[in-house]
Amino acid sequence: MSTTFDHPPDTDSCYRALLARDARFDGVFFTGVRTTGIYCRPVCAVRPPRRASCEFFASAAAAEAAGFRPCLRCRPELAPYAVQQNLAYAVWQRIAAGALNEGGDDEGGALERLAAEVGLSSRQVRRVLLRHFGVTPVELAQTQRLLFAKKLLQETLLPMPEVAFAAGFRSVRRFNALFVSRYRMAPGALRRAGGDGIEDGALTLRLAYRPPYAWEQMLRYLQRRATPGVEAVREQGGELHYLRSVQLQGGQGWLRVSHLPQRGQLLLQTAASLAPWLMPLAARLRSQFDLDANPTAIEAQLAGDSLLAARIAAAPGLRVPGAFDIFELAVRAVLGQQVSVAGATTLAGRLAQRFGRPAHTPFPETCLHFPLPGELAAVPVEAIAGCGLPLARARTLSALAQFANAGGLVFAPGTSLADVVARLKTVPGIGEWTAQYIALRGLRFPDAFPAGDLGLQKAASGIEGGRLNEAQLLARAAAWAPWRGYAALLLWHEVQ
């Protein structure tokens, strides 16, 4: 059975995965059972249906468009996404994060905006989604809204209107009608099961991933690079938790992320004030913590190299740490030029302290909001240099802030890694290493590879018997494509 998942598997493979409850396929396909009218994840604990009763779908939206309703036991809304590097999945990710919510029940205007953003006509967007998922953009958006509302109903005690609005509906009546039509039950029927509710002004949600997950390695990596005052990693009761302040689409608050290894989930606790932005917030965290990676497929590709095999065995489920905010990450990358990790962290803290704003959170470690691009762009270069930076680097940060404020860090789906790197390098002071690093951690290109990094060259030299230069490392890394970014993390953990 293939484990690369470049395309949805054939129906026989789907059924074998269903019988084995194979977690590698969780989110890759969904099974509709004709005798019950319900669709499930391949890891569902119910008794497997007969092969003749099954229909297999590449997405939850396609299953719902065929008339199936979600299983209340395995909860399809918890499935990790089967993210692929193509235009259709990139558009789907934007819709899953709420790109069509702005238009309310009339998605026409929002669809036109999304189409313009991705560089297509609305007709082309419809054609792309129909070809890959068998559903229209509106059907896909409705499914994502309903599944997210179902998640909120089962995991929180938010009032019904807030559930509807947080899931992207602009009318409670429309939400109720569509929920009953699709799921054949009223939203309140799920609410009676209760949820984690609101405790001490916090909401809780669960975010699933495909095991294994190298949580400690992820948190230790983030801990060394956390911007003081903005984010932190706290150790409590032997467990590591990620904390940060949040400013998102006009909303402000905080979040805390913990690990639930027995469930294969992360637990998100966030300020109740962020309830209207829960959908994009969850999408950002899925990206930051690389929850949609398929470690089995990635490691199968990389383990064939003796340089990486032992590292994989020592840290199964290693992910690429992302960023909650790409501008923060880009600033951090510039600060990291030609200084140590600890030095760059200190500089980031000074920048946040001098030019950020106070944040109200329950954690003393996260008392600041990082400056927004427009805010930093308005700061004189000399003032930025006053944080302890060379004047040339301060100019780069000012140029980066202006670039980001003008939309330079927003890329249309389908933009190639080469084009992204080339565009980033138009910012004075940003070279190949910095651009590749931003592409890897901030823009989630799994094949981005900062081969000029001295740490990578040092780690690679352990097997080769001498230090590799950039060209030699690139030649060695060619066999690691399209997962060179994950190979970089394996090597970095060797030396950091």
N, C-alpha and C positions, 0 to 999 in steps of 0.2 A: 504494500500500500504506500503510495507516495506521501511524503511528509513535507514537500515544498509548498504546496497549496497555491501555486501561481494561478490556478483556475479551480473552480469548484470541482470536487471529486465526482467520479461517476457514481451511479445509483448503487451498484454492488458494493463499492468501497464505503459509501455512506451507510449502508445497512450493516456491514461488518463493524464499522466504527460505532454504530448505535448499539449493537449487541455487546461490544466490549466497553461501552461507556468511555470511549477514548477522548480524554480531555484535550488532545491536540486538535480535535475538530470542533471544539466548542466555539460557536460563533462563525465557523466556516460554512455550516449549513444548518437548517432546521427541518424537523420531520413533522409533516402533517399526517394525522391519523384519521382516515376517512370514517371509521366507525364511531369516533367520538367527536369529530369536528374540532379537535384541539391540536395545536402544534407545540413541539417541545425542542429543547436543546438535546444534543446527542448524549449528554451526561445525566439526563433525567433518571431518577431512581425508580420510576414506575416499571412494571413488567413490560418488556419490549413487545411491541405489536407484531403481528404477522407481516411478512414482507409484502404480501398482496394488499395490505391495508395502508401502506406508506406512500406518501409523496414527499419528495425532497426539494427544498427551496434554498437559494443562495442568500436570502435575507428574510428577516421577520416581516418586512413590508410585503414581499411577494407571497408569503404564507397567508397574511391577512387579506391581501387582494384576492386570494383564491377562496376566501370564506372561512378560514380557520381562526380560532381565537386562542390566546396564549394560555399555556399551562400555568395553573396556580401553584404547582409544586416546584418545578424547576425554574420558573420565572424567566422567560426569554429576555426580559429587559436587563438581566444581570450578565448576559453573555458578553465576553470580550468581543470587540469588533474584529472582523477578518480584514484588516487593512492591507491593501495592495498599493503598489506604487503606480497608479494609473489615474487618468482623469476622472473616471466614473467614481472611484472610491474617494478621491479628493473632494468632489462635489458632494458626495454622500456625507462625508465628515462635516462639511460646513452646514449641511441641513440638519445633521444630528446635533450640532452645537447651537441650533436655533436660527439659522440664516433666513428661513422663511417665516419666522414668527412675527417679524415687524409688521407684516401686512395683515395680521389677524386672520379672520376667516376669509378675507379676500387676498389670496396669495399672489395675485397678478403683479402688483407693484413690486413686492419683495422678490419675486422670481426674476423680473426684469433687472433688478439691481444685482442679484446673484449672477445672472448671465453676463452682465457687463463686467463684473468682477473677475470672472473666469475667462473672459475674452471670447464668449460664444453668444449666439442669439438664443432666446428662450426656446425656440423650436429645436435648436441643436442640443440644448441641455435635456429637453424631453426625450430626444432620440437616443442620447447617450445612456440615460438612466433606464429607458425601456429595453435597450439592447443588453445591458449588463445585469439589471435586476428585475426586469419584467414589470416595472411599475412607473407611474408618472412622478414628477417632482412633488405634486400635491399629495398623492397617495403615500409617498415616502415620508413627507413631512407630517402627515396625519398619524402615521404609525409611530413615528418617533415621539410625537407629542403624547399620544395615548400611552405608550410604554413608559415614558417618563412620568406621566401623571399616575400611572399604576404603581410605579416605584415610590412616589411620594405618598400615595395612599397607604401603602403597606409598611413604609419605614418611618413616617412622620405622623404627627397629629396636626399638621397645618390645616387651617380652616379650608373648606371646599373652594371658595373663591380664590384663595391664594394658591391652591394646588392647580387650578385651571390656568391662572395667569402665569405661574412659574413654568408650566409646561408649554406655554406659547399660545394659549387660547385667549381671545379677547372678549369672550362671551361665555358665562357659566352655562347658559341654556344650550349653546352650541356644544360645549364640552359634554354636558350630560347626555344630549341626544346622540352624539357620535359614539360615546362610550357604550351606551345601551345598544346601539345598532351593531357595533363591532363585537362586543364582549357578552352581550345577552344578559347583562346584569347592571344594576345601578351602581355608580361609584361608591355609594355608602355601604354596599355589601362587602367590599374589600376593607373599608375603613373599620368595620366592626371587629376585624382581626387585631386592630390596634397597631401601634408602632412605637418607635423609640421616643417620638414626641419632641417637645422643646424643653430642655433642661438647662437652667441657669442661662437662659437667653441663647441657647445653641440648638441647631438642627443637626441631625445625624443621617448620613447616607452611606450605603455600601457600594464599593466599586470592585468589580470582579476582574481577575486576570487568569491566564493559563499557568498553572504551576509547572516547574518550580519558580520561586522568586528569591533572589539573593538580596533580601531586605537590608541586612546589616551592611553589606557592601554599598548598597545604594545610599543609605543614610550617612555612612561614614564619608562617602565622596561628597555629598551635599554639605555635610557639616564643615568640612575644611574650606568650602567655597561660599558659605552662607554670608550674606551681607549683614554685618552687625546692626542691630536695631530694626531690621526689616524681616529677617528670617532666622531660624535657629533650629538646631536638633537638640532635643532634650532627652536625657536618659532617666527613666523613672521606673522603679520596680524591675530593673533588668531589661526593660523594653525601650526601644528608640522611637521617638515621635518627632514628626516634622511640624514646625509652627511657622506662621508668617502673617503679616498684615496683608490686607487685600483692598485694592481699588480696581473696580471692574465696571466699565460702562456707566460710570456715574455713581455706582454703589460703593460703599466702604464697609469694611468689617475685618474679620480674621478667620483663620482656619487652623485646624490641627488634623494631621493624618497619622493613623496608627495601622498596625498590621494585624490581620486575623488569619494566620497561616492555616488553621484547621479548616477554614471555609474557603481559602483561596481568594481572599478579598482584602481590600484596604477599607478602613473605617474613616470616613470624613466627618469631622465635627466643624461646624461653621456658624458664624453669627446669624441669628434670625433676621437681622437687617438685610442679609444677602438673599433672602428667599426669592425675590423677583429674578435673580440672576443665577439660580441654581443650575439651569441647563448649560449655559456657557461655562460656569465654574467647574462643573463635573467634567466637561470636555477638556478644559485646560489641565486638570489634574490627571486625566487619563493620558494626556500627552506628556506631562512633566514626569510622571512615574512609569512611562512606557508600558502601560497596562495591556496594550493590544499586540505586543510582541508575541511571537510563537517561539519560545526558547528551544524547543526540540528541533524545529526546522533549522534555526540559525546555528545551533551547536552541531548539528549533523554536517553542515557545510564546513564549519571551522575546525572540527575535531580531527579532520584528516591531516592537519598540519601539526607536526610534532612540537612546534613552537607554542601552540595554543592548547593542545590536548590536555596537558596537566593542569593548566590554569582553569579550563572548563570543569574538570573533575573537582577542583578545589572550590569553585564558586558556581555551581549549577544555577541556571536561571538568572545570570547576570544581565542587567538591562543597561541601556544608555540613559543616564540621568538627563532629563530635559530641563526646561525652564518654565516657570509660571508666567513670566513676561519676557518677551524676546528682546525688548529694549534693555531691560536690566542685564540680561545675559550678554548682549552685545557690548555694553559698557564694561562689564566684568572681563570680557575677552580682551578689550583694549587695555584695561588696567593690568592684565596679566602679561603684557608684552615685556619680555626681558626682565621680569622680576619673579620672585618665588610665589608659590600659591599663597603662603601666609602674608607676604607683602601686598599682593593684590587684594586680599580680603581686608586688610587694614585700610587700604586706600578707598575701597568701596564703602566701608563704614564711615570714613570721613566725608565722602561725597554725600551720603544719605543724611548725615548729621547736619551738614552745612546747608544743603539745598533741598532736603526733603521736608515733609510736613508731619506734625504729630499724628499718631494713630492710636485709637482707643481700643485696646485689646486686653484680655485677662492675663496676658503673659508679659512680664517685665522685659523679656528679651526682644519683643517685637513692638516697639513703641513708635516706630517711624513708618511713613509711606515713602517709597523711593520716588525721587523727582520724575515727573513725566517728561517726555521729549520736549514739549514746548516750554516747560519750566526751565530745563537745563539749557535749552537753546538761547534763552534770554539772559543767561548768566555770562558776564564778561570772561573772556579766556583767561585773563590774569587772575580772576577770582577762582576759577577752576584749578589753575596751577597752584594756587595757595593751599590746596589740599596736600601738597608735597609731590606734585607731578612735574616732570620736565615740561617746558612750555610747548614743545612740539606735540607731546601727548595730550596736553590740554586742548590744543587746537584740533586734534583728531576727535576728542570727545565732543567738542562744540560742533564740529562738522557732522559727526554721527547723530547728534541730537537734532540738528536741522534736517538731516537726511530722513530720520525716522519721523519727524513731525510732518514732513511732506509726503508720508506714505511709503518711503523707500524700503521699509522692512516688511511690506505686504506684497506677497507674490501670488500670481494667479496659479491655480492648480495646473499641473502639467509642465510648469517651468522646470527646465533641466537643472541638475546640479551645476553644470558648467556655467549656465547663464546666471544662476544665483551668485556663484562665486565671482563672476566677472562684474556683476552689478555692485556687489558689496565692495569690491576693490576700487570702485570709482570714488569712494570716500577717502580723502587724503589721510595717509597713515595706516590704512588697513591693507594688509598684504595677504598672501596665500594662506599662511597659517591661521590668521585671525578669521578670515572668511570661511575656511573649512570648519573651524571650531564652531562658529555661529551656525553654519549650515547643519552641523551634526547635532548640537544640543538645542539650538533655538528653533530651527526649521525642520528638524526630524528627518534629515536625509540619512538613511541607514548606511549608505556607501561613502559618505563624506569621510575624509581621512587626512588629518593634518600631518603629513609625512615629515614636515620640517621640525616637528616637536622633538626636542632633545631627549625627553623622557621616553618616547616611543623608540627612538634610535638606540637608546641605552638598553631598554628591555629586550629589543630584538637582537642586540649584540651578544646576549648570554648564550644563545645557541650557535650563532655564526662564528664565534671566536674572536671577533673584533668589531669595533663600532661600525654600524652601517651608516652610510651617508643617505641623503634624501632620495637620490635616484635608486640606490640599492634597496632601500626599504619599500619604495613604490613597486619595484619589480617583484619583491617577495610578496607584497600585499595583493598583487593582481589575482592570485588564486583565492583570495578571501571575498572577492566581490560576489554578490551585492551587499555583503555584510561587513565591509571593512571598518565601519564605525564601531561595531561590537568587538571586533578584534582590537581596535584601539583601546577600548575600555579594559579588555583583558590584560593588555600590556601595561596600561597605566596603573592598574592595581598592583602590578609587580614592583613598581618603583615609587609609588606615592602612598 
